[in-house]
């Protein structure tokens, strides 16, 4: 099995100006291993989106949307938009989202950093760094196994359901199973499970949540070291025909790997 380095480090020189955002509290910088190049550039905006954090859900409900980022950010359920913890934090770093708690108190960046560092809501700091790195390059990213919207699921199920009474009943049951409470979306996610973490799409200005299509590749975060050959093969079986890429984050450096099968000649 041949290893190929697919991506680059998140702290490499991007060729842009060095006026990055600096946090004021140095002890917090050290705790979360921030570096100027790893933080996105703060964009001052006249109008920001607004959301309310729900601790039980581990997500934010966005009640005021501004900007085009919502075409490729957040999931839609019954007309409402929700963002995962990594999406929420990324938008806050960009200065695009004001986050409130249930008492309408503003939630700070430091509070959200602490939530991610505490590995809550199915996310950890390494996973957030991988998300931030790809998102800053223009990729479209969603949690693996979590539909962008229910409309796309219904359309897919309807295309396979027949008009027979029994089949129609089965179709209704399938839709009901999909429309589970959003509170349960991320409740079963475990960071160290041997499952892909993200569905990743190439930059695409025609992307639609209602019909996203298959991702261009699936991303798996490996903690501390690259997975074994057996683990990679198990992951590839889950991916089917969709390519798999492995992400490794070490000391703020985000690297991506892909693997090709190599047939060795049989010696006589």
C-alpha positions as CSV (number, residue, x, y, z in Angstrom):
1,X,0.0,0.0,0.0
2,X,1.6,3.2,-1.2
3,X,1.2,6.4,0.8
4,X,0.7,9.7,-0.9
5,X,0.8,13.1,0.8
6,X,-2.4,14.8,-0.5
7,X,-2.6,18.1,1.4
8,X,-0.4,20.7,3.0
9,X,0.3,22.1,6.5
10,X,-2.2,24.6,7.9
11,X,0.6,26.7,9.2
12,X,2.5,27.0,5.9
13,X,2.9,30.5,4.4
14,X,-0.3,31.2,2.5
15,X,1.1,34.1,0.5
16,X,-1.3,36.6,2.0
17,X,-0.7,39.5,4.4
18,X,0.2,38.6,8.0
19,X,-2.4,40.7,9.7
20,X,-4.0,37.7,11.4
21,X,-6.2,37.8,14.5
22,X,-4.4,37.6,17.9
23,X,-6.2,36.6,21.1
24,X,-5.5,38.9,24.0
25,X,-5.0,36.2,26.7
26,X,-1.6,34.6,26.2
27,X,-2.3,31.7,28.5
28,X,-5.2,30.7,26.4
29,X,-3.1,30.9,23.3
30,X,-0.6,28.5,24.8
31,X,-3.4,26.2,26.1
32,X,-4.9,25.7,22.6
33,X,-1.6,25.9,20.6
34,X,-2.8,28.8,18.5
35,X,-0.4,30.3,15.9
36,X,-1.1,33.4,13.8
37,X,-1.1,31.5,10.6
38,X,-3.6,28.9,11.9
39,X,-6.3,31.6,12.6
40,X,-8.5,32.9,9.9
41,X,-8.5,36.6,9.1
42,X,-11.2,38.5,10.9
43,X,-13.6,40.2,8.5
44,X,-15.3,43.3,9.8
45,X,-19.0,43.2,8.7
46,X,-21.8,45.7,8.9
47,X,-24.3,42.9,9.4
48,X,-23.7,39.5,11.1
49,X,-25.7,36.4,11.4
50,X,-27.0,35.6,14.8
51,X,-27.5,32.2,16.5
52,X,-28.4,30.7,19.8
53,X,-26.3,27.9,21.3
54,X,-28.2,24.9,22.6
55,X,-26.0,23.0,25.0
56,X,-28.1,19.9,25.0
57,X,-28.1,19.7,21.2
58,X,-24.4,20.7,20.9
59,X,-25.4,23.0,18.0
60,X,-26.5,26.5,17.3
61,X,-29.8,27.4,15.9
62,X,-29.3,30.3,13.5
63,X,-32.3,32.8,13.7
64,X,-30.8,35.6,11.6
65,X,-28.8,34.7,8.4
66,X,-26.7,37.2,6.5
67,X,-24.2,36.4,3.8
68,X,-23.8,33.7,1.1
69,X,-22.0,31.3,3.4
70,X,-25.3,29.7,4.3
71,X,-25.5,28.0,0.9
72,X,-22.8,25.6,2.1
73,X,-22.9,25.9,5.9
74,X,-25.4,24.4,8.3
75,X,-28.1,21.7,8.0
76,X,-31.8,22.5,7.5
77,X,-34.6,20.9,9.5
78,X,-38.2,22.0,9.1
79,X,-37.2,25.5,7.8
80,X,-34.6,26.1,10.5
81,X,-30.8,26.2,10.1
82,X,-28.5,24.6,12.6
83,X,-24.7,24.7,12.7
84,X,-22.4,22.1,14.3
85,X,-19.9,23.2,16.9
86,X,-17.0,23.3,14.3
87,X,-19.1,25.4,11.9
88,X,-20.2,27.7,14.7
89,X,-16.7,28.3,15.9
90,X,-15.3,28.9,12.4
91,X,-18.0,31.5,11.7
92,X,-17.3,33.2,15.0
93,X,-13.6,33.3,14.2
94,X,-14.4,35.0,10.9
95,X,-16.6,37.6,12.7
96,X,-19.6,36.4,10.7
97,X,-21.7,35.1,13.6
98,X,-22.8,36.5,16.9
99,X,-23.6,33.6,19.3
100,X,-26.0,34.0,22.3
101,X,-27.0,31.7,25.1
102,X,-30.6,31.1,26.2
103,X,-30.4,34.2,28.3
104,X,-29.3,36.3,25.3
105,X,-25.8,36.7,26.7
106,X,-23.1,36.8,24.1
107,X,-20.8,33.7,24.1
108,X,-17.2,34.5,23.6
109,X,-14.6,32.8,21.3
110,X,-12.7,31.5,24.4
111,X,-15.9,29.8,25.7
112,X,-16.3,28.0,22.3
113,X,-12.6,27.1,22.2
114,X,-13.0,25.5,25.6
115,X,-16.0,23.5,24.4
116,X,-14.1,22.1,21.5
117,X,-11.0,21.4,23.6
118,X,-13.3,19.5,26.0
119,X,-14.3,17.2,23.0
120,X,-18.0,17.9,23.2
121,X,-20.6,17.6,20.6
122,X,-18.7,14.9,18.7
123,X,-15.8,17.3,18.0
124,X,-12.2,17.7,19.2
125,X,-9.5,20.3,18.6
126,X,-7.8,18.3,15.9
127,X,-11.1,17.8,14.0
128,X,-11.8,21.5,14.2
129,X,-8.4,22.3,12.8
130,X,-9.0,19.9,9.9
131,X,-12.4,21.5,9.2
132,X,-11.0,25.0,9.4
133,X,-8.1,24.2,7.1
134,X,-10.3,22.8,4.3
135,X,-13.0,25.3,4.8
136,X,-10.6,28.2,4.4
137,X,-9.5,26.7,1.1
138,X,-13.1,26.8,-0.2
139,X,-14.1,23.2,0.3
140,X,-17.7,22.3,1.2
141,X,-17.7,20.2,4.3
142,X,-20.4,18.4,6.3
143,X,-20.5,15.8,9.0
144,X,-20.5,12.3,7.6
145,X,-23.8,10.6,7.8
146,X,-25.8,13.8,8.6
147,X,-28.0,14.9,5.7
148,X,-27.9,18.6,4.6
149,X,-31.6,18.7,4.4
150,X,-34.6,16.4,4.6
151,X,-35.7,17.4,1.1
152,X,-32.9,15.5,-0.5
153,X,-33.6,12.4,1.6
154,X,-37.3,12.4,0.7
155,X,-36.5,12.8,-3.0
156,X,-34.1,9.9,-2.9
157,X,-36.6,7.6,-1.0
158,X,-39.5,8.6,-3.3
159,X,-37.5,7.6,-6.4
160,X,-37.1,4.0,-5.0
161,X,-40.6,3.6,-3.5
162,X,-43.4,2.1,-5.7
163,X,-47.0,3.0,-5.7
164,X,-48.1,-0.2,-4.0
165,X,-49.8,0.1,-0.6
166,X,-47.3,-1.9,1.3
167,X,-44.4,-0.1,-0.3
168,X,-46.0,3.2,0.3
169,X,-46.3,2.4,4.0
170,X,-42.6,1.3,4.1
171,X,-41.7,4.6,2.5
172,X,-43.6,6.6,5.2
173,X,-41.8,4.6,7.9
174,X,-38.4,5.3,6.3
175,X,-39.1,9.1,6.2
176,X,-40.2,8.9,9.9
177,X,-37.0,7.3,10.8
178,X,-35.0,10.0,9.0
179,X,-37.0,12.8,10.7
180,X,-35.7,12.0,14.2
181,X,-35.3,14.7,16.7
182,X,-32.4,16.9,15.9
183,X,-31.3,16.5,19.5
184,X,-30.2,13.0,18.6
185,X,-28.2,13.9,15.5
186,X,-24.7,14.0,17.1
187,X,-25.5,12.3,20.4
188,X,-24.1,8.9,19.2
189,X,-21.0,10.4,17.5
190,X,-17.7,9.3,19.0
191,X,-14.5,10.9,18.0
192,X,-12.4,7.8,18.1
193,X,-14.8,5.5,16.2
194,X,-13.4,3.9,13.0
195,X,-15.8,5.9,10.8
196,X,-15.3,8.7,8.3
197,X,-15.7,12.1,10.0
198,X,-16.5,14.5,7.1
199,X,-18.1,14.5,3.7
200,X,-16.0,16.8,1.5
201,X,-17.0,18.5,-1.7
202,X,-14.8,20.5,-4.1
203,X,-15.5,24.2,-4.3
204,X,-18.7,24.5,-6.3
205,X,-20.9,27.6,-6.8
206,X,-23.8,25.4,-7.9
207,X,-23.9,23.4,-4.7
208,X,-27.4,22.9,-3.2
209,X,-28.2,21.3,0.1
210,X,-31.4,19.9,-1.4
211,X,-29.4,17.9,-4.0
212,X,-25.7,17.8,-2.9
213,X,-24.8,14.6,-4.7
214,X,-22.0,12.3,-3.6
215,X,-19.0,13.9,-1.9
216,X,-15.7,14.1,-3.7
217,X,-14.0,12.3,-0.9
218,X,-14.6,11.2,2.7
219,X,-12.2,12.4,5.5
220,X,-11.1,10.4,8.5
221,X,-9.2,12.0,11.4
222,X,-6.5,9.8,12.7
223,X,-5.4,10.6,16.3
224,X,-1.7,10.5,17.0
225,X,-0.5,8.2,14.2
226,X,-1.7,6.9,10.8
227,X,-4.1,4.0,10.9
228,X,-2.9,0.4,10.2
229,X,-3.5,-1.3,6.9
230,X,-6.4,-3.3,8.3
231,X,-8.0,-0.1,9.6
232,X,-7.6,1.7,6.3
233,X,-9.1,-1.3,4.5
234,X,-12.1,-1.3,6.9
235,X,-12.6,2.4,6.3
236,X,-12.4,2.0,2.5
237,X,-15.1,-0.7,2.7
238,X,-17.4,1.9,4.4
239,X,-16.6,4.5,1.7
240,X,-17.5,2.2,-1.2
241,X,-16.6,4.0,-4.5
242,X,-16.0,7.4,-2.8
243,X,-12.3,8.1,-2.3
244,X,-11.0,8.2,1.3
245,X,-8.4,10.6,2.7
246,X,-6.7,10.4,6.1
247,X,-6.1,13.5,8.1
248,X,-3.4,13.8,10.8
249,X,-3.0,16.8,13.0
250,X,0.3,17.2,15.0
251,X,1.2,20.4,16.8
252,X,-1.0,22.6,14.7
253,X,0.1,21.0,11.4
254,X,-2.7,19.6,9.3
255,X,-1.6,16.9,6.8
256,X,-3.7,14.7,4.5
257,X,-2.8,11.3,3.1
258,X,-4.3,8.9,0.5
259,X,-3.2,5.4,-0.2
260,X,-3.0,3.4,-3.4
261,X,-2.9,-0.4,-3.6
262,X,0.3,-1.7,-5.0
263,X,0.6,-5.3,-6.4
264,X,4.0,-6.7,-5.6
265,X,5.4,-9.4,-8.0
266,X,5.5,-12.9,-6.6
267,X,9.0,-14.2,-6.3
268,X,9.7,-17.6,-7.6
